[in-house]
Amino acid sequence: MKLSLSRNLEEISRIVAATHSWFAEQHVSDSLMFPVDLATEELFVNMIRHNPDKPDKITLEIDTVERGVAVQLTDYDVERFDPRSAPTPNTSAPASERAIGGLGLHLVAKVVTALD
């Protein structure tokens, strides 16, 4: 599956609908739907938030792989960012003492097998 997405939060509903339809067509286990939805939404929102004025669309590709699915989000003409390089948030500190941001990528890393 491949989608070309505008930098608009309203695209999330289209992503979810297309992903769920693709899961059914490909007979992919529903148990993978939540982690795919969570990771895709979080990463897509981050791409919009950090590069809101870029004219290029964001590409979403999903394909089956052995024992699961591979999801790829591609943003164009932006500074390269490796999500594995993001600092690990201090989840043991009280919420009032934590820095804002970083929990989304942390959550994504916890629900997917690999993040590149």
C-alpha positions in Angstrom: 0.0 0.0 0.0 1.3 3.5 -0.8 -0.3 6.8 0.1 0.8 10.4 -0.7 -0.3 12.5 2.3 -0.8 16.3 2.7 0.7 17.9 5.8 -2.7 18.0 7.5 -3.9 16.3 10.6 -7.1 15.4 8.8 -5.1 12.9 6.8 -5.0 10.6 9.9 -8.5 9.4 9.3 -7.5 8.5 5.7 -4.4 6.7 7.0 -6.4 4.7 9.5 -9.1 3.7 7.0 -6.6 2.7 4.3 -4.4 0.8 6.8 -7.4 -1.1 8.2 -8.7 -1.9 4.7 -5.2 -3.1 3.6 -4.9 -5.3 6.7 -8.2 -7.0 5.8 -7.2 -7.4 2.1 -3.8 -8.9 3.0 -5.2 -11.1 5.9 -2.7 -9.5 8.3 -3.4 -10.3 12.0 -5.6 -7.7 13.7 -3.1 -7.9 16.7 -0.7 -5.7 14.6 -3.3 -3.0 14.0 -2.8 -1.1 17.2 1.0 -0.8 17.1 0.9 0.1 13.4 -1.8 2.8 14.0 0.0 4.2 17.0 3.4 4.3 15.4 2.1 5.7 12.1 0.0 8.4 13.7 2.8 9.5 16.1 5.5 9.7 13.4 3.2 11.4 10.9 2.2 14.1 13.4 5.9 14.6 14.3 6.7 15.1 10.6 4.0 17.7 10.3 4.9 19.4 13.6 8.6 19.7 12.8 8.3 20.6 9.1 4.9 22.3 8.7 5.7 24.6 5.8 7.3 22.2 3.4 5.5 21.9 0.1 6.2 18.2 -0.4 3.8 15.5 0.6 4.7 12.7 3.0 4.7 9.2 1.6 3.4 6.2 3.6 4.2 2.7 2.5 3.1 -0.5 4.1 4.1 -4.0 3.0 4.0 -7.5 4.4 7.2 -9.0 5.7 8.0 -12.3 7.4 6.0 -12.4 10.6 4.5 -8.9 10.3 4.4 -5.7 8.4 6.9 -2.9 7.5 5.8 0.7 7.6 7.8 3.4 6.0 7.0 7.1 6.3 9.1 9.4 4.0 9.4 13.1 4.3 11.2 15.0 1.5 13.5 18.0 1.4 13.9 18.1 5.2 16.8 17.7 7.6 17.6 14.0 8.2 16.4 12.7 11.5 17.0 9.3 13.0 14.4 8.5 15.6 16.8 6.2 17.3 19.0 9.2 18.2 16.2 10.9 20.2 17.1 11.1 23.9 15.3 8.6 26.1 12.8 10.4 28.3 13.0 10.0 32.1 9.8 8.1 32.7 10.6 7.6 36.4 10.4 11.3 37.2 7.0 12.8 38.2 5.1 14.3 35.3 5.6 17.8 36.6 9.4 17.4 36.4 9.6 15.9 32.9 10.6 17.8 29.9 7.8 18.3 27.3 8.1 16.0 24.3 9.9 12.7 23.6 7.3 10.4 25.0 5.7 9.7 21.6 8.9 8.3 20.0 9.6 6.4 23.3 6.1 4.8 23.0 6.6 4.0 19.3 9.9 2.3 20.1 8.2 0.2 22.8 5.4 -1.1 20.5 7.4 -1.9 17.3 10.0 -4.5 16.6 12.4 -2.1 14.8 12.6 1.6 14.3 15.0 3.0 11.7 
